[in-house]
Amino acid sequence: MSGRFVRSSKYRHVFGRSTRKEQCYDNLRISRNAWDTNLVKVNPRYLSTNWEAGGGGAFAVIPLDERGKLPERIPLFRGHTAVVLDTDWNPFNDDLIASGSDDGRVYLWRVPEGFTLSPDVDADDIQDIAPVGKLSGHPKKVGHVLFNPAAENILATASGDYTVKLWDIEAGAAKLTLNVGDIVQSQSWSANGSLLVTTSRDKKLRVWDVRQERPAHEGPGHNGAKNSRSVWLGERDRFATTGFSKMSDRQLGLWDMRSPQAPIDGFKTLDSISGVCMPFWDDGTQMLYLAGRGDGNIRYFELENDKFEYLSEYKSADPQRGIAFMPKRGVNMHENELTRAFKTVNDTYIEPISFIVPRRAETFQDDIYPPTTGLKPAMSSSEWFAGKEAIPPKISMGSLYDGEGLKEVTGIQEKPTSSLGESKPEPKAEPEAKPASPVKKAPEPVSEPTPVARPAPSMKEQGASMATMVDKFADDEEAEPVEESSFDEPSKPVERASRSGTASPSVKDSPFLQKEEPAKTQLPASASPAPANRSPAPTTPAVTQAEPTTPLSSTAGSVAAGGSIAADAVQRELNTVKDLIAEQAKTISSQTEQLQNLVAEIESLKAKLG
């Protein structure tokens, strides 16, 4: 039944675009080690990949602009005495990278200034890059390294000694240790860097309150014997896991951090392929990408109403063993690129795949590029260890689109109330309440100037308002000079405020009426009425609605010269209002007919559905 309706989504037609091989990163020797990591990590400047090297462990760093076939001999990041298992780029420094190895050590590296894979020297003279820091503390292999996404210089390392250590790389020491109890298969930070979710070989899912060195939750995850993965869904209190059922079907689970005893609506079965699903989350579009290890497909979903809605799938005959996704600040917005994946192919080259929204890209598309995390951390390492929690400041994607560099977005929440000059929504009523202190009654002035109010009124309200104005003009048609007199009299609003009791001040205090007062004083007896002059007759001290002809004799002299002009002006105004009402009636009639058609369609659908 759900297949009969098409779900509305701006990402429904996102497609993956492959890259010609000459534009890929070719002639690589990607590590063939069987350890289950992504093998590849990327930032907007560099791509790193575990390298198949003899005589110890190494990894390669490739500048993103150096595409094509790489030289046979390139400078490697070499220093480990065993194979490199995982790397991770510092989120706040594009030149700093950490690596974990089978030798139990964690090294820190800095990419040299002007680094290139084709230095202007002989191949035999190419120098490898040495580490700038070493973190020792794990007695067994370090399989996963992951920087904190909010705090500066905090690194989580998962080891074969069944622990996860939290390092302050400024001090070069492990400050906290999480005792998992089995091999960690994946780990993922929450957006504010306070929680860490891990999956492990014992099939347990743990959410760690890291600074307390204990799990806030520990419970069953996927039941299958193969590896499972986890990824935190950005700034949400949700995370997703991929794994296997007892029948070796691949599964996807969505979990609520506040009650993670079981996945929301159970596990979703994907297929029966044997490769591990590597999950990647895009917080700007609320999309989840699942890349199969050992197959060439990348499927993607959109999170809506706590449910992963399937969008589409990128299919390729070239299987991937490792894959990495570009941070949002590195995508090509001029081509409406949502994200870019870098997949390994045959352990010999890396292929970029762009996921693109098919729409015209002549201007910046702010609806698909909200502000994203930049290069500024939310806190220092000492503040984080002291217990601080914060989200890193956002940068404007529009400034990157215009080539203005990284610009922080401040006061995102101020935009809805910027016209009031307030930074929070709560004081919104206060600026309107303060002017009301003399005698203002809000409902009356708001109802009168509806046609010129900022909020768009409904069709029914516009029709009622126009009908009311026509009635007022129609009542005074036989005494048109009196209308002119009433327009002239409000030039003394202050005196009126002191004399009137209840109804008059509420109209006089209207901001729409006060704005027009200077103009009315300059044109005492002849100007055509302005839109604000549609105020009700009770505002004039000389005229009442009950006896419109009473003041005619007393004011005949003052209005004789402008009587004919006023009559023409009122007649033109009446004609204009009547035309507006006729047009509005046509619109209402058309919309009524559309509503009736929709109701008929709904009734027919209900009848078909039983």
C-alpha positions in Angstrom: 0.0 0.0 0.0 2.9 2.4 0.8 4.2 1.9 -2.7 1.3 3.8 -4.2 2.5 7.1 -2.9 5.8 9.0 -3.7 7.4 10.5 -0.7 8.4 14.1 -1.2 12.1 14.7 -0.7 14.6 17.1 -2.3 17.2 14.3 -2.2 15.0 11.7 -4.0 16.9 12.0 -7.3 20.5 12.2 -5.9 22.8 10.1 -8.0 26.4 9.0 -7.8 28.8 10.1 -10.6 31.9 8.0 -11.1 35.3 9.3 -12.3 37.3 8.3 -15.4 40.3 6.3 -14.4 42.8 8.9 -15.7 41.3 11.3 -13.1 41.6 8.7 -10.3 44.6 8.1 -8.0 46.3 5.2 -9.7 49.4 3.1 -9.2 48.9 2.5 -5.5 49.8 -0.4 -3.3 47.0 -0.4 -0.8 47.5 -2.7 2.3 46.1 -6.2 1.9 45.9 -6.7 5.7 42.7 -8.4 6.7 42.0 -6.1 9.6 38.5 -4.5 9.3 39.0 -0.8 8.9 38.1 1.7 6.2 41.7 1.7 4.9 41.2 5.3 3.6 40.6 8.7 5.3 40.2 12.0 3.6 40.0 15.8 4.4 39.6 18.7 2.0 43.3 18.7 1.2 44.7 15.2 1.5 43.8 11.5 1.2 45.6 8.9 3.3 45.6 5.2 2.7 47.3 2.2 4.5 50.3 1.1 2.4 51.6 -2.4 1.6 55.2 -1.8 2.6 58.1 -4.1 3.5 60.4 -3.7 6.4 57.8 -2.2 8.8 54.5 -0.3 8.4 53.7 2.8 6.4 50.9 4.8 4.9 50.7 7.2 2.0 49.3 10.8 2.0 48.1 11.9 -1.4 47.3 15.6 -2.2 43.8 15.7 -3.7 45.0 17.8 -6.7 47.6 15.2 -7.8 45.4 12.9 -9.8 46.4 10.3 -12.4 49.1 7.7 -12.3 51.4 8.3 -9.3 55.2 7.8 -9.5 56.7 4.3 -8.7 58.5 5.8 -5.7 56.7 8.3 -3.5 57.5 9.7 0.0 55.7 7.5 2.6 54.9 8.2 6.2 57.1 5.6 7.7 58.0 4.8 11.3 55.9 1.9 12.5 57.6 -1.5 12.9 54.5 -3.4 11.8 51.6 -2.9 9.4 49.5 0.3 9.8 45.9 -0.6 10.6 44.1 2.7 10.8 44.6 6.5 10.3 42.5 9.5 11.1 42.9 13.2 10.2 42.6 15.9 12.9 39.2 17.7 12.3 40.7 21.1 13.2 44.1 20.8 11.5 44.2 19.5 7.9 48.0 18.8 8.2 47.9 16.6 11.3 47.1 12.9 11.2 47.3 10.0 13.6 48.0 6.4 12.9 47.6 3.1 14.8 49.6 0.0 14.0 50.0 -3.7 14.8 53.1 -2.8 16.8 50.9 -1.3 19.6 52.0 2.3 19.0 50.2 5.4 18.0 52.1 8.0 16.0 51.3 11.6 15.2 52.4 13.1 11.8 52.4 16.5 10.3 52.2 16.9 6.5 55.2 19.1 5.4 54.5 22.5 3.8 54.3 22.1 0.0 54.1 18.4 0.2 54.0 16.6 -3.2 54.3 13.1 -4.4 56.6 14.2 -7.3 59.4 16.1 -5.7 62.1 17.5 -8.0 64.7 15.0 -6.9 66.0 11.6 -8.1 63.8 8.6 -7.0 66.7 7.3 -4.8 66.9 10.6 -3.0 63.2 10.8 -2.0 62.9 11.1 1.8 60.1 9.4 3.8 58.2 11.5 6.4 59.0 10.8 10.1 56.5 11.1 12.9 56.4 14.2 15.2 54.9 12.4 18.2 54.5 9.0 19.7 51.9 7.7 22.1 52.8 4.5 23.9 50.6 2.6 26.3 48.8 -0.2 24.5 50.6 -3.6 24.8 48.8 -5.0 21.7 47.8 -3.8 18.3 45.9 -0.5 17.9 43.1 -1.2 15.4 41.2 2.1 15.5 42.1 5.7 16.0 39.5 8.5 16.1 39.8 12.2 17.0 37.3 13.9 19.1 34.9 16.0 16.9 34.5 18.8 19.4 37.6 19.1 21.6 41.0 19.9 20.4 43.8 17.3 20.6 41.7 14.4 22.1 42.3 11.0 20.5 40.5 7.7 21.1 42.5 4.5 20.3 41.0 1.0 20.5 43.4 -1.9 21.0 43.7 -5.6 21.1 44.1 -5.4 24.9 40.3 -4.9 25.0 40.6 -1.2 26.0 39.9 2.2 24.5 42.4 4.9 25.7 41.7 8.6 25.6 44.8 10.6 24.9 45.7 14.2 25.5 48.1 14.5 22.6 49.4 17.9 23.9 50.6 16.1 27.1 51.4 12.9 25.2 49.7 10.8 27.8 46.6 8.6 28.1 44.3 10.3 30.7 41.3 7.9 30.6 40.9 4.1 29.9 37.6 2.3 28.9 37.6 -1.4 29.7 35.5 -2.9 26.9 36.3 -6.5 27.6 36.7 -7.7 24.0 38.0 -6.6 20.6 36.5 -3.3 19.5 35.1 -3.4 16.0 34.1 0.2 15.6 33.8 3.4 17.6 32.0 6.7 17.0 31.8 10.0 18.9 28.7 12.1 19.6 28.8 15.6 18.1 29.7 17.3 21.4 32.5 14.8 22.2 31.0 13.6 25.5 29.8 10.1 24.5 31.3 7.3 22.5 29.5 4.3 21.1 31.4 1.1 20.4 30.6 -2.3 18.9 32.7 -5.3 19.8 33.3 -8.9 19.1 31.1 -10.0 22.1 28.1 -8.6 20.1 27.5 -5.9 22.8 26.6 -2.4 22.0 28.0 0.1 24.5 27.4 3.9 24.9 30.3 5.3 27.0 30.1 8.2 29.3 33.8 8.7 28.5 34.9 11.0 31.3 33.3 8.7 33.9 35.2 5.7 32.3 32.0 3.6 32.4 29.3 2.7 29.9 26.1 4.7 30.3 24.4 1.7 28.5 25.5 -1.8 27.7 23.2 -4.2 25.8 22.9 -6.6 22.9 23.6 -5.4 19.4 23.4 -7.4 16.2 23.3 -11.2 16.7 25.4 -12.2 13.8 29.0 -13.5 14.1 30.5 -11.0 11.6 31.6 -7.5 12.4 29.2 -4.7 13.1 29.7 -1.0 12.7 28.4 2.1 14.4 28.0 5.8 13.5 26.6 8.7 15.6 24.0 10.8 13.7 25.6 14.2 14.1 24.0 16.4 16.7 21.0 14.1 17.2 20.6 11.8 20.2 20.5 8.9 17.7 23.1 6.6 16.3 23.0 3.8 13.7 24.5 0.4 13.5 25.1 -2.1 10.7 25.6 -5.8 11.3 24.3 -9.2 10.7 21.5 -11.4 11.9 21.9 -15.0 13.0 21.0 -16.0 9.5 23.8 -13.8 8.1 21.4 -11.2 6.6 22.8 -7.7 6.7 20.9 -5.4 9.0 20.5 -1.7 9.8 19.5 -0.4 13.2 18.5 3.1 14.5 19.0 3.6 18.2 17.8 6.2 20.7 20.5 7.2 23.1 18.0 7.7 25.9 16.6 4.2 25.7 19.1 2.0 23.7 17.8 -1.4 24.9 16.5 -2.1 21.4 16.6 -0.4 18.0 13.7 1.9 17.1 11.2 -0.3 15.2 13.6 -3.2 15.2 16.3 -4.1 12.8 15.9 -3.4 9.1 17.0 -6.2 6.9 19.1 -5.0 3.9 20.2 -8.1 1.9 22.1 -11.4 2.2 25.5 -10.2 1.0 28.4 -11.2 3.2 30.4 -8.0 3.2 30.4 -5.6 6.1 28.4 -2.4 5.6 30.4 0.7 6.3 28.1 3.5 7.5 28.7 7.2 6.9 26.4 10.1 8.1 25.9 13.5 6.5 24.5 15.8 9.1 23.7 18.6 6.6 21.3 16.5 4.6 20.3 14.0 7.2 21.4 11.2 4.9 23.1 7.9 5.7 25.3 6.2 3.2 26.0 2.4 3.4 29.0 1.1 1.5 29.4 -2.6 1.2 32.9 -4.0 1.9 33.6 -6.4 -0.9 30.8 -5.2 -3.3 30.7 -2.1 -5.4 27.3 -0.7 -4.2 26.7 2.4 -2.1 23.0 2.8 -1.0 21.8 5.9 0.7 18.9 6.7 3.0 17.2 9.8 4.4 16.3 10.0 8.1 12.7 11.1 8.6 10.5 10.6 11.5 12.9 8.2 13.2 12.9 6.0 10.1 15.5 5.5 7.3 13.7 6.1 4.1 15.5 4.4 1.2 16.5 6.9 -1.6 18.6 5.1 -4.2 21.8 3.1 -4.8 25.0 3.7 -6.6 26.0 0.5 -8.4 29.4 -0.4 -9.6 31.1 -3.6 -10.9 34.3 -2.6 -9.1 34.2 -3.8 -5.4 35.6 -1.7 -2.6 37.6 -2.8 0.4 37.9 0.6 1.9 36.1 3.9 1.5 36.1 7.4 3.0 33.7 10.4 2.7 34.8 14.0 2.3 33.9 16.5 5.1 31.2 18.9 4.0 33.5 21.9 3.7 35.4 20.1 0.9 32.5 19.4 -1.5 32.0 21.2 -4.9 29.0 23.3 -4.3 29.1 24.7 -7.9 28.0 21.3 -9.1 25.5 20.7 -6.3 27.7 18.0 -4.9 26.3 16.8 -1.6 29.3 14.6 -0.7 32.2 12.8 -2.3 33.3 9.2 -1.6 36.8 7.8 -2.2 36.7 4.0 -2.7 39.6 1.6 -3.2 39.5 -0.5 -6.4 41.5 -3.7 -6.7 44.0 -2.4 -4.1 45.6 -0.4 -7.0 43.7 2.9 -7.3 41.2 5.1 -5.5 38.2 6.4 -7.4 36.3 9.5 -6.3 32.5 9.3 -6.6 30.4 12.5 -6.4 26.8 12.4 -5.1 24.9 15.2 -6.8 21.5 16.8 -6.6 20.2 17.2 -10.1 19.2 20.8 -10.1 20.5 24.0 -11.7 23.5 25.3 -9.9 23.8 28.9 -11.0 23.4 30.2 -7.5 24.2 29.0 -4.0 21.6 26.4 -2.9 21.2 27.3 0.8 18.6 24.7 1.4 21.0 21.8 0.8 24.1 23.5 2.2 23.3 24.6 5.8 26.2 25.8 8.0 28.7 23.1 8.9 31.5 22.5 11.3 34.7 24.4 10.5 38.3 24.3 11.8 37.6 25.8 15.2 37.2 23.4 18.2 34.5 24.0 20.8 37.0 23.6 23.7 40.6 22.8 24.6 41.7 19.4 25.8 42.0 20.6 29.4 38.4 22.0 29.3 37.1 18.7 27.9 38.8 16.7 30.6 37.3 19.1 33.1 33.9 18.2 31.9 32.9 20.9 29.4 30.4 20.0 26.7 29.9 22.1 23.5 29.3 21.9 19.8 32.0 23.4 17.6 31.0 26.7 15.9 29.6 26.5 12.4 30.9 28.1 9.2 28.8 29.5 6.3 28.8 27.3 3.2 27.8 30.4 1.3 31.1 32.1 2.0 33.0 29.1 0.7 30.8 29.1 -2.4 31.7 32.8 -3.0 35.4 32.1 -2.4 35.5 34.2 0.8 37.1 31.5 2.9 35.9 30.1 6.2 33.4 32.5 7.9 31.8 31.6 11.2 28.0 31.8 11.4 27.0 33.6 14.6 23.5 33.9 15.9 21.8 31.4 13.7 18.9 31.5 16.1 18.7 35.3 15.8 17.4 35.2 12.2 13.7 34.6 13.0 13.6 37.6 15.3 16.2 39.8 13.6 13.5 42.3 12.7 12.8 42.8 16.4 16.5 43.2 17.3 16.3 40.3 19.8 18.6 37.2 19.9 16.1 34.8 21.5 12.5 34.0 20.7 11.2 34.5 24.2 11.3 38.3 24.4 9.4 38.5 21.1 6.2 39.7 22.8 8.0 42.3 25.0 8.8 44.9 22.3 5.1 44.8 21.3 3.9 45.0 24.9 5.9 48.0 25.9 4.2 50.6 23.6 0.9 49.2 24.8 1.5 50.7 28.3 -0.7 53.9 27.8 -4.0 52.5 26.7 -3.3 50.2 23.7 -5.7 47.3 23.0 -4.0 45.0 20.6 -7.0 43.3 18.9 -8.6 46.5 17.5 -5.7 48.1 15.6 -4.6 44.7 14.3 -8.0 43.9 12.8 -8.4 47.2 11.0 -5.2 47.5 8.9 -5.2 43.8 7.9 -4.5 44.5 4.2 -1.2 46.2 5.1 -0.1 44.0 8.0 3.1 42.1 7.6 1.7 38.6 8.3 -0.1 37.4 5.1 -3.9 37.2 5.9 -6.0 34.3 4.7 -8.4 34.7 1.8 -11.4 34.8 4.1 -9.9 37.6 6.2 -9.0 39.7 3.1 -12.6 39.3 1.8 -14.1 40.3 5.1 -11.8 43.3 5.5 -12.6 44.6 2.0 -16.3 44.1 2.5 -16.1 46.1 5.8 -14.4 49.0 4.0 -16.9 49.1 1.2 -19.7 49.3 3.8 -18.1 52.2 5.5 -17.7 54.1 2.2 -21.2 53.2 1.1 -22.7 54.6 4.3 -21.2 58.0 3.6 -21.8 58.2 -0.2 -24.4 60.9 0.1 -22.3 63.0 2.4 -18.9 62.8 0.6 -17.8 66.3 1.9 -18.2 64.9 5.5 -15.7 62.2 4.7 -13.2 64.8 3.6 -13.8 66.7 6.8 -13.2 63.5 8.8 -9.9 63.0 7.0 -8.7 66.5 7.9 -9.7 66.4 11.6 -7.2 63.7 12.9 -4.4 66.2 12.6 -4.7 66.7 16.4 -4.3 63.2 17.8 -2.9 64.3 21.1 -6.0 66.2 22.1 -8.2 63.3 21.1 -6.3 61.0 23.4 -7.1 63.1 26.4 -10.8 63.4 25.6 -11.7 60.0 24.5 -12.6 57.2 26.8 -12.3 53.7 25.5 -12.7 53.0 21.8 -11.1 56.0 20.2 -7.6 55.7 21.8 -7.3 52.1 20.5 -7.6 53.3 16.9 -5.6 56.5 17.4 -2.7 54.5 18.9 -2.4 52.2 15.9 1.1 52.4 14.4 -0.4 52.4 10.9 -2.4 55.6 11.7 0.5 57.4 13.4 2.7 56.9 10.4 0.3 58.9 8.2 -0.3 61.8 10.6 2.5 64.2 9.3 1.2 63.9 5.7 -2.3 64.7 6.7 -1.2 67.9 8.5 0.5 69.2 5.4 -2.6 68.6 3.2 -5.4 70.1 5.2 -8.3 70.1 2.7 -7.6 68.7 -0.7 -5.4 65.6 -0.9 -6.7 62.3 -2.1 -7.2 59.8 0.8 -4.2 57.5 1.6 -4.6 53.8 2.5 -4.3 54.7 6.2 -7.4 57.1 5.9 -9.6 54.0 5.9 -9.8 54.2 9.7 -13.3 54.1 11.1 -15.4 57.3 11.4 -15.5 57.3 15.3 -11.9 58.7 15.3 -13.1 62.2 14.2 -14.6 64.5 16.9 -16.9 66.3 14.5 -18.7 63.3 12.8 -20.7 60.4 14.2 -21.9 57.4 12.3 -25.5 57.8 13.6 -26.0 61.3 12.2 -23.7 61.9 9.2 -25.5 65.1 8.1 -25.4 66.9 11.4 -22.0 68.6 10.9 -22.7 69.3 7.2 -23.9 72.9 7.8 -21.2 73.8 10.3 -18.4 72.6 8.0 -19.8 73.6 4.6 -17.5 76.5 4.2 -14.4 74.6 4.9 -15.1 71.8 2.5 -16.7 73.7 -0.4 -13.5 74.1 -2.3 -12.5 70.5 -2.1 -15.9 68.8 -2.2 -15.7 67.8 -5.9 -12.2 66.5 -5.5 -13.1 64.4 -2.5 -16.1 62.9 -4.3 -14.0 61.8 -7.2 -11.3 60.4 -4.9 -13.9 58.4 -2.9 -15.5 57.1 -6.0 -12.2 55.9 -7.4 -11.5 54.3 -4.1 -14.8 52.5 -4.2 -14.2 51.3 -7.7 -10.8 50.0 -6.8 -12.2 48.1 -3.7 -15.0 46.6 -5.7 -12.5 45.4 -8.4 -10.4 43.8 -5.6 -13.5 42.1 -4.1 -14.5 40.7 -7.5 -11.0 39.4 -8.1 -10.9 37.9 -4.6 -14.3 36.3 -5.1 -12.9 34.6 -8.3 -9.9 33.3 -6.4 -12.0 32.0 -3.5 -14.3 30.3 -6.0 -11.4 28.7 -7.8 -9.9 27.4 -4.5 -13.3 26.1 -3.4 -13.5 24.1 -6.6 -10.0 22.7 -6.1 -10.8 21.7 -2.5 -14.0 19.9 -3.7 -11.9 18.1 -6.3 -9.4 17.1 -3.7 -12.1 15.9 -1.3 -13.6 13.8 -4.1 -10.2 12.3 -4.9 -9.6 11.4 -1.2 -13.0 9.8 -1.0 -12.3 7.8 -4.1 -8.9 6.7 -2.7 -10.6 5.7 0.6 -13.1 3.7 -1.3 -10.4 1.9 -3.3 -8.4 1.1 -0.1 -11.5 -0.4 1.5 
